[in-house]
């Protein structure tokens, strides 16, 4: 089959690879000049299925309100609010009900666990090196943090996630660079999880997809879709040069994140997608011959501030914040300062901060948590969208599922609650 993929973030690249590996003739349309240039550019890099969870959870509305008064809030509101933001927040509030949360967490974990297996298989089979490291720890500063984490630990056990609740001394043995002056009551260690450079992985997998014949067309903007037995898309150069062109395929897979909203609306598919912005700071590690390495060995999460600190080769990345509303080109200095604070709390002096790079990304979030995989309701148009802050952790599994569905094969996992139908009746 001739298949078009719209979008070359981590979701689009993994989808293109899986389709090409199945023998399809794949063409990828991407408005940027390379892969993983937007939301996938500088994320935390953590792959931890047990911590892939809906943002819509019991008690979250009250937590959000409390966070708004905090100087180092993990959740922030900004202006202007995105189109449909208030309606999205109403749907999110409804999804915080316990029954909805339990169902959506199970769905996301099922996909995340499969995705981790697929990532590991690709890494092994293709011999990929993307600055990956094993092990992940959630740091609990105070006894109160452990008390609040008890419910999450119960869920991890119910889901069969391998983890160890350890004391501060054991955590410091696993991560020797942790600052001895910062209180550390306990930690949750997940030995089977880890971290890797999402953008680098996307670049490597793009090369593998091209080796299989996939054609990546960069700096091409898709203007419109027309469904049918031979769906058609209209595209043009992003700089406006040349005329718009039409191209027909046997199938079109939309992986365009927030850009999908305008493409799907004329087809009657109105997804409740909004951007939830996240921030990161990346800097070279301060490595000197004859001196101990004081940076992280893998990745840790500060549970109090919801900030991850990851080692990516010879660099450290600090990532966090969930900002509702605002603009992608306007950064919140307080959010960035929180990242610096958490890095200094745990690994002071580990990075060359004079060379730090700041990043802000718009994560495409659905109100209840899970992405949408499968048919769009319009002939020939398929969806792989709405992964939010879990795109890297869900990408490989989502891509394999989509490729199987498009080929008419049975899905490798239970897809209950991952289709468009779960949103259409709300």
N, C-alpha and C positions, 0 to 999 in steps of 0.2 A: 504493500500500500504506500501511497504518497501521503505523508503526514507533515503538517506544519505545526511548529511549537512557537507560541508567542511568549517571549520573555526568556532571558538567559541569566536569571539569578540561580541560586542553588537548586530551586525546584525545577526550573526550565532545563538546566544543564543535565541534571540527573534523569529527567524525563526523556530528553533527546538521546542520551546514551542508551537507556533501556529499550527505546523504540528502535534505535539503530542496531543494537545487539540482537533484536528479534528479526532483523532483516528488512525493516521498512526503509523507504527512501525518505530521509528526514531533512526538513529545512527549518532553521530557527531564525526568527525575526526578533531583533533586539535594538532598542533605540539608543543604547549607549555604545561605546566604542570597543567594549570587551565584555566578558562574562563577570557576574558578581560585582557590579559597579554600584549597586544601590543598597537595599536592605541586607544583602549577603556580604557586604564589603568588609565590615570590621565588627562583627558580633563577638560575643564572649567565647565562642568556640566549644562550649561544653556540650557533650553528648551523654546525658544521664536520663534514661527512660523513666526511672522512678520519680524524677522531679519534673517530668513533663506533665503539667497539670493545668486545668482551666483556671483562668484568672477569676472567673465567676465561681466563687466558693462561699459557703456559709460564713457569715460574719465579715465578709470583705467590704460591704458598704460602710459599716461602722469603722473598720480599719482605715479605709480611704479617707473618711472624714477626719479621723484623728491625725493621719499623716499630713493632711493639708496644713496643720498648724505647726508641723515640725520643720526645723531649719534644714535637716538632712532627710527630707521626706523621700521615700522610694516611689511615691505616686504624686503627680502634680497635675494641676489644671492650668491651661494656658489659653490665651486668646490669639486669633479668633478660633471659635469652635468649628470643626469640620461640618460639612453638610450632612445632615442626618445624625449628628452626634447625640443630641438629646434623646431621640428615639432609640438609638443604639444603647444608650445608658439605661433606658427603661427595660429593654430586652435583656441586657446584662444583669440588671437587678433581679429580674424574674428568674434568670438562670442560676442565681446564687442559692436557690432552694436546695436543700440537702439531696433530694432524690435526683434532681437534674445534675447536680455536681457529681454524685456518685456514678451516674451513667456516663457522663462526659469524660470523667477521669479514666474510667475503664476503657472507653473507646480510644482515648489518646494514648494510654499506656500500651494497649494492644498494638497500635500502629508504631509507637516508638520502639517497643521491644523488637518487632519485626524489622524495623528500619535499622536498628543497631546491628542485627544479624546480617542484613544486606550490606551495610557499610563495611563490616568486618570481612565479608566475603569478597567484595570488590577490592578492598585494600590488599588482601592476600593474593587474589587471582591476578590482579593487574600490577602488583608490586608497587603500590603508591606510597610515597613519603610526603606527608603534608603537615609536618611538625607535630605529630600526634604524641600524646603521652597518656599513660594509664593512671587511673585513680582519681577520685573526686571526694572532697570533704566539705561538709556544711558546718560552719563554725558557730557555736552557741556561746555567746559571751557570758551570759548570766544564768543562774538557775531558772529565772522566769522564762528565758528563751527555750530551755529544755521542756518546761511545763507546757508551753504553747506548741512545741513540736511533737508532743506525745500522740496527738491525733494523726499527724502525718506518718509517724513511725508505725502506727497500727495499720494504716493503709498500705504502707510499703510491705509489711509482713503479709497482709491479705493478698497482695498482688504477686507475691513470690520474689520480691526484689532482694538481692543479696546486699546486706548492709551490716555494719557493726556500730553500736553506740559505744564510744570510747571516751576516756577522760582527757583532760587537757594535756597531761604529760605524754600520753600515747600519740595524741594529735601532733604534738611538737616533734616527736620522734619521726613521724611520717613526713612532716614538713619542717625540717630543722630551721628554716629561715624565718619562721613565725616569731614576731616580736615578743620577747619574754615579758615586757612591761605592759602589754595589753591583756587584760583579764580574759581567760578562756576556761569556761566551766566544763564544757564537753564538746564533742563533735560527732557527726554522723559520717562514717567512712563508707564509701561505695566503691569497692575495689574493682568491679567489673566495668565501671563507667570511666570516662576520661575526657580529653580535650584534643582538639585539632584545628588547624587553620582552614576554616570553611572556604574562604576565597581561593586559597591555594589548591584545595581539593577540587573546586569547580574548574579551575584552569587545567588541572591534570586530566579531569574527566572529559573536558571539552576536547583535549587532544586525542583521547581514546575514541570519542564519538566521531571525530573527523577521520580518524584512521579507519573507522567502519563505514565512512562515506557520508556522514552528516555534513550539511552545508550551513554554516553560520553566516547570516547576513546582518552585519552590524550597522549602526546608525541608520536603521530603517524603522520607521514608525508605522504601525498598523492603524489605519483610520476607521475601518468598518469591517463587519463580518456579515456574511449572508449564508444562512443555513440551507441544507439540501442534501441530496444524494452525493453531490459534488460540492461541498461547501467552498465558498470563495472569500478571500480576504483582499482588501484594498490597502496598499502600502505605498510609502514614498520616503525619500531621503529626509532625515530630520532637519537638514539645513534648508529645505524647501526647494532645492534644485531639482529639475526634471519633473516630469508629469507623474501623477499617481498611477500605479499599475495594479491590475487585478491578477490574482493567481488562484487556481482551483486545485483542490486536493481531495483525497479520499476521506480525510479526517483532519480536524484542527483541534489542538489541545491548548487551552488558554491557561498560561502560567504567569500572567502579567501582573500579579499582585493588585495594587490599587488601580492600575491602568485598566484592569478588566471591567471596572464598573461602567465606564462609558461604552465599551465594546458590547457588553451583554445587555444593557438596558433596552436597545431597540429590538432585541430578540425576546423581550418579556421576562428576562431573568434579572431580578433585582436583588442582588446579594447585599446584606447589611454589613458591608466592609467599611471600616474606618481606620485611619492611621493612628497607631499608638507609638509615639516616638521613644527611642532609646538612645543612650549616649555611650561612648567609649573613649578611653585614652590609651594610646599605645606608645611605648618608649623602649629604646634599647636597654637591655640589662647592663648593669655596671659590673663587668667581668674583668678581673685583673689576675694575671698569672701569679700564683703563689698565695692568693687570698681566697677564702671560702666563698662559694656561690651563695648569696643571701637572698636570692629570688625564689619563687615557688618552683617546686618540682613538676607539678601538674596544674591542678585547678582547685580553688577553694571558693566557697560562697559565704559571705558574711550575712547570716540570717537576719540580723537586726535591720540592716540597711538594704538587703536584697541586691548586693553588689558582688559580682564574680571577679576574681583575680586569676588570670590564666597565664601559663607560660607557653609561648609559641616560638620555639627555637631559641634564638638569642634575644627575644623581646618579651616584655610583659604587657598584658592588656588588662585594663580594668573596665568593666562594663556594667551598666545598670540603668535604673530609672524607668518609669513608665509615665509618659507625659501625654495626657489627653488634650487635644486641641493644639493650638500653636501652628507655627510654620516651620517647614524643613530648613529654611535658610536663616532661621533666627534661633540661636542657642540660648539656653537658660544657664547663666553663669553659676547659679547655685547648684544645679545638677552636676556640673563639671567639678565644682569644688568638693562635692560629696565624694566623687570618685577619688580625687586626690587624698581626701581625708582617710578613706578606708584603706587605700594603698599604704599611706604613712602609718596607720594604726598597725598593720600586720607585717609589712615588709619595708620598713623605713630605709631609705638610702639605696634600695636595690636597683633603681632605674636612673638613667640619664634624662632627667625631666626637661632639660633645656632642649632636647630633641623630640619632645612628646608631640604626637599628632592627635587632634581631637576629631571626633566623628559623631554625627547625628543621623539616625536612620528612621524611616517610617515603616513600621511593621504592620502588615495588613491583618487586622484582627476581626474575627467574627465574635458576636457577643457571648456565645456559649462555650467557646474554646476550640473544639475540633475543627479541622479543615473540611473542605468539600472536595470529594473525589468522585469522578465518574461522569455520567451523562448530564448534559445541561438542560435537557428537555427540548432542545432544537436539534434537528437531524444533522449528524456529522460533527457537532461541536461538543467537546469534552472539557472537563474542569479539573484543575489541580491547583487549588487556591485556599487562601485564608489560614495559613499556618501560624500567623502571629509571630511571637518571639521564639517559637519552637521549630522554625523552618529547617535549620541545620539538623536537628535531632530527628525530624520526621521525613526528610527529603528522600533518602534512598528507598525507604519502604513505600512512600507515596508514589514514587516514579514506577516502581515495579508493579504495584497494584494497578496503576493507570494503564500501563502497557498490556497487562493481562486482560483488563476489561475491554480495551480497544480491540484486542485480537479475538474477543469472544470466548476467552478461557475463564475458568473458575478463578476467583481471587484467592491468593495464598493465605488470607486471614479473613475472619468474619468482618464484614463491612457494615454491620448494623450501626446506624446513626452517623455514618460518614458520607452519606449522599445528600443531594439537594433537598430531598423530600423532608428531612428533619426541620428545615427552615421554612418551608413553604406554608405550613399551617399555623405559624405563630404570628 
